[in-house]
Amino acid sequence: MVIVVMLMSATTLMAQNAKVADKELVGAWLMESMQWEGEKKTVCGKATGYTQFKYYGADGEYACAEIALTKDGKCVVMPHEYGTYTFKNGVYSEMGRPAETGTMVLVDKTTFKGRWKNRHDVWKKQTAMPQKLVRYIVDCCKMKETPADIQQLIKQNMFR
């Protein structure tokens, strides 16, 4: 009986420590919660009317946006950034920033924990999110970067 219990405990521990493949990051993710060190945890979603969205493409495409509900019930997409990411053997980098270990940890195939400065986040993979919605938000993030020719036109016509 003791051997059976030991084997069950060892199997459970091995399953908990099993490495999640880097490729499991690919897809759309929503922030479930965030907590600044020393502050109370904020649970994202309907109750707060706020969340964040991240998209990781298999080709290294990266998009991040904030999503909020206004007081009149409208949804607002606030693009944060669009670019590239790398994630290999637990070392993560986005937008060309220095790669770091421990800033993103895949807990399992549907959860990752992240750290940004002194904030700790929990993210959930969105396997049922419609592709139309994912692409819309990614495209909004792409538009955050004003093309060079439009920047020049703005400078010439609005900041003379």
Salt bridges, closest charged atoms under 4 A:
ASP22 OD1 - LYS19 NZ 3.50
GLU37 OE2 - HIS120 NE2 2.92
GLU61 OE2 - ARG135 NH2 3.39
GLU81 OE2 - ARG97 NH2 2.79
GLU94 OE1 - LYS54 NZ 3.42
GLU94 OE2 - ARG97 NH2 2.87
GLU100 OE1 - ARG115 NH2 3.68
ASP121 OD1 - ARG119 NE 2.68
ASP139 OD1 - LYS142 NZ 3.89
